[in-house]
């Protein structure tokens, strides 16, 4: 059996964050190793936990800036957000995100996107 995909979840909204964590917990091959609410949490947890992927809402204050910090460390970053304007999407992609997912997805769609990340190691 291969190692599970180690994930950090960063979102300012507790009920949403907990839903993402529970969805991942029910999924084979993935584990949430930490969670946080801010850009500072994202930076600290990426450095401390060295996850395979950080799932991050760029709507948090300084969210866009922290994406570049995370990807520079060689950690994959998947944006999960409600922000769908072209500048945000293109800015995140330019910062090196591996995926950009809108929060309207189902749990099944999120897990499928993360499974694609496991299989390919490329963009979600």
C-alpha positions in Angstrom: 0.0 0.0 0.0 1.3 3.4 -0.9 1.6 6.3 1.5 -1.5 8.5 1.8 -1.5 12.0 0.3 -0.8 14.3 3.3 -3.0 17.4 3.2 -3.2 20.7 5.1 -6.6 22.5 4.8 -6.7 26.3 5.2 -10.1 28.0 5.2 -11.4 30.8 7.5 -14.9 29.3 7.8 -14.9 26.5 10.4 -18.0 24.7 9.1 -16.7 24.6 5.6 -13.2 23.5 6.7 -14.6 20.7 8.8 -16.7 19.5 5.9 -13.7 19.3 3.7 -11.7 17.5 6.4 -14.5 15.0 6.9 -14.8 14.4 3.2 -11.1 13.7 2.9 -11.1 11.5 6.1 -13.6 9.2 4.4 -11.5 8.9 1.3 -8.9 6.2 0.8 -5.3 7.3 0.2 -5.6 10.7 1.8 -5.2 12.2 5.3 -5.5 15.7 6.7 -2.4 16.3 8.8 -3.3 19.9 9.9 -5.8 22.7 9.5 -5.7 26.4 9.8 -7.6 29.7 9.2 -5.0 32.2 7.9 -2.1 32.9 5.6 0.2 32.7 8.7 -1.2 29.3 9.5 -0.6 28.2 5.9 3.0 29.3 6.0 3.7 27.7 9.4 1.9 24.4 8.7 3.5 24.0 5.3 7.0 24.4 6.9 6.2 22.3 10.0 4.2 19.5 8.4 5.7 19.3 4.9 2.4 18.1 3.4 2.1 16.8 -0.1 -0.8 19.3 -0.8 -2.2 22.5 0.8 -5.8 23.1 0.1 -6.3 26.9 0.5 -9.0 29.5 0.0 -7.3 32.5 -1.6 -10.2 34.6 -0.1 -8.3 34.7 3.2 -6.4 37.9 3.8 -3.0 37.6 2.0 -4.2 34.3 0.5 -2.9 35.1 -3.0 0.6 35.9 -1.6 0.8 32.7 0.5 0.2 30.5 -2.6 3.5 31.6 -4.0 5.3 31.0 -0.7 3.9 27.5 -0.5 4.7 26.5 -4.1 8.2 27.9 -3.7 8.8 25.3 -1.0 8.0 22.5 -3.5 4.6 21.8 -1.9 1.6 21.4 -4.2 -1.2 23.9 -3.6 -4.8 23.5 -4.6 -7.1 26.5 -4.4 -10.6 25.8 -3.2 -12.6 29.1 -3.3 -15.7 31.0 -4.4 -13.6 33.5 -6.3 -14.0 32.9 -10.0 -12.8 36.0 -11.7 -10.3 35.7 -14.5 -7.6 37.8 -12.7 -7.7 35.7 -9.6 -7.6 32.4 -11.5 -4.8 33.6 -13.8 -2.9 35.1 -10.8 -3.1 31.8 -8.9 -2.0 29.8 -11.9 0.9 32.2 -12.4 1.8 31.6 -8.7 2.2 27.9 -9.4 -1.0 26.4 -8.0 -1.7 22.8 -9.1 -5.4 23.2 -9.2 -8.2 25.8 -8.9 -11.5 24.4 -7.7 -14.7 26.4 -7.0 -16.5 25.7 -3.7 -19.6 24.7 -5.5 -18.2 21.2 -6.1 -19.5 18.1 -4.4 -17.4 16.1 -2.0 -17.1 13.4 -4.7 -15.8 16.0 -7.2 -13.2 17.3 -4.7 -12.0 13.8 -3.9 -11.8 13.0 -7.6 -9.7 16.1 -8.2 -7.4 15.2 -5.3 -7.1 11.6 -6.6 -6.0 13.0 -9.9 -3.3 14.8 -8.0 -2.2 11.6 -6.4 -2.0 9.8 -9.7 -0.4 12.5 -11.8 1.4 14.7 -9.4 0.4 17.4 -11.9 -2.5 19.9 -12.1 -5.9 19.2 -10.7 
